[in-house]
């Protein structure tokens, strides 16, 4: 943008800003201001992550860390899942798109009820459209990062694969 254009734009905007400020009592916030919390810069080093048990929809053995958001509530969330050697998540689907990045290790992705299979290498990115049937497994262990819209839901294609429905 040319410096003259920028200066003109700023000059034209000043009266609008002043007018908006004079229309509301001092210290008052608009609905938009109170509904949208201010953004804050977040940096998480690997050592800062708090790993714990994953939700009951996952087989035992995996570990789960929430990087941002709340997977149990509406809105964007980012999680990491560490899977040990031989771990598998049986054929399932999610109600929303799922963005997955393989951060380390190996993983095999099966799609469309096993009709297609794809080995993933470190750094691979996968976009799973909503309701797409897929399964994932790892031979030697893997860490994936998942970004999606909450609330997080995982529906197994075959209910007998659901760890929540098995007796302990």
Secondary structure, DSSP 4 states (H G I P E B T S, - for coil): --HHHHHHHHHHHHHHHHHHHHHS-TT---HHHHHSPPP------GGG---EEPPTTSPTT-EEEEEES-TTSSEEEEEEEEE-TT-EEEEEE-SS-EEEEEEEE-EEEEETTTTEEEEE-TT-EEEE-TT--EEEE-SS-EEEEEEEEESP--EESSGGG-GGGS--
